[in-house]
Amino acid sequence: MNTTLDKLIKGVIALVRDVEGEDPTSMRLMEIGFIAGQSVARTGQAPAGDPIEYSVGGSRVGLRKSEAARIIVHVPAI
């Protein structure tokens, strides 16, 4: 099932499929590790729900929901 990263549930591991756009924000997301085939998991979030913390490529990254919504991920069937 494909979805966007902002909708990923905590503890579920997904694979990055694509980053939408070709603007500086999209390029930065790819530079910090959100590239096709990379595994990613939601690890936490701020008390108000934004930003959200993700684990990708051995690093922890905080993203705004609007940034995470640009990242298409594949969640394997359980």
Secondary structure, 3 states (H helix, E strand, C coil): CEEEHHHCCCCCEEEEEEECCCCHHHHHHHHCCCCCCCEEEEEEECCCCCCEEEEECCEEEEECHHHHCCEEEECCCC
